[in-house]
Amino acid sequence: MAETMATVSAPAKPGAPKWREPGLLLAAAWLLVLLALAVFAPWLGLVSPEEADLLATLEPPGAAHWLGTDSLGRDTLSRLIWGGKVSMVVAIGSVAIGLAIGGALGLVAGFFGSMTDRLIMGVMTVMLCFPGIILAIALVSSLGPSVGNVTGAIGVIFVPAFARIARANTLSLRDREFVLAARLIGASVPRILMREVLPNLMPALLSYAVVMLGVAILAEAALGFLGLSVRPPQPSWGGMIASERSSLVEAPLAVFIPAIWMFLTVLSINWIGESVRRLFDIKAQTL
């Protein structure tokens, strides 16, 4: 009887993400396909996203153009794929900037405290006083629209949020037993930060970073809608919606298809981000 009971697997912990649930699998599949299309776009034999055909303007989806065309006769599917490349680069780059700079500042502020903490978090509080999108608009307007400038601007507005999360978690970690033990054996401050605190800090930062990928895509789309992302005729999702808003009544699909494409992408990222958060929360409970 004991041997039989020993072979029974332990039940899953409540709240644990179910990695085989259909919604999560669909979200992961959508993002993988989107990423593959963006990476291999030059070798897919797609119609050029900048090639106009004035004899085929605002066509509905069909055999020649699977997702139709825009007001200049450009293939919508091709422009979505190439625009996805812009969105992915901006999202990953801006989140990496926010994670690296904000995480480092929050780690230092939370570990050292005192004047260092007040100075760093004071600057972060001032940055949070500016509406994020307004700050991004100001930065891109002064530097000029380009993928690099958009990535940097969105990355800057992400820094305070990552810094606050890093600081809050560092405050709870700096007095833990493994940190005190490292201090007692004479470990240097850089070693304690990099070997003891940072590995336990990363789960919280990474779970937040996944969700922020979706926020970065929406921010880039907002800048693109205002004409502050990549320069036309290079496509971006926000720019596609902005350029076809005058055709909303005549050809609503020209606006709704890019909007739905972006919605599905952000929804998939948020779904995966929520699952990652639950996974890290469960692991944190075992520390």
Salt bridges, closest charged atoms under 4 A:
ASP70 OD2 - ARG74 NE 2.82
ASP70 OD2 - ARG79 NE 3.71
ASP75 OD1 - HIS65 ND1 2.82
ASP117 OD1 - ARG167 NE 2.71
GLU177 OE1 - ARG176 NE 3.75
GLU196 OE2 - ARG191 NH1 3.54
GLU274 OE2 - ARG277 NH2 2.55
ASP281 OD2 - ARG277 NH1 2.58
